[in-house]
Amino acid sequence: MVAYAAAAGRYDHACWIAEALVDHPVHQGRYPDCRAVLELALPCADLATDRRMASSLRSCLGMVDIYQGRFPEARTWFTEALELGRGRGDLREQARATAGLGAAEWILGDM
């Protein structure tokens, strides 16, 4: 669905679908599926009218990395998400990215 929406130029829909689809498969341990959906949607984020998508999808990728034990990679995604959230003045996405970044850094021992 994400690929179809992206190919049809429905960038917001591609991002919204990807964001919505992450929670269920991640809790089932289907990390490659989550990553594939998010990576399909990520290029659409800069083309979407919903400006929070660039930050949101990166936070979602960071959470997938947290679940997979890929903490340095998660830190990178959350750092990018935080910078984008700050640049757009989006407090919700800043809070989301900060929480994820805190989790990754705590696990890595960087407090």
Secondary structure, DSSP 8 states (H G I E B T S, - for coil): -HHHHHHTT-HHHHHHHHHHHSHHHHHTT-HHHHHHHHHHHHHHHTTSS-TTHHHHHHHHHHHHHHHHT-HHHHHHHHHHHHHHHHHHT-HHHHHHHHHHHHHHHHHHT--
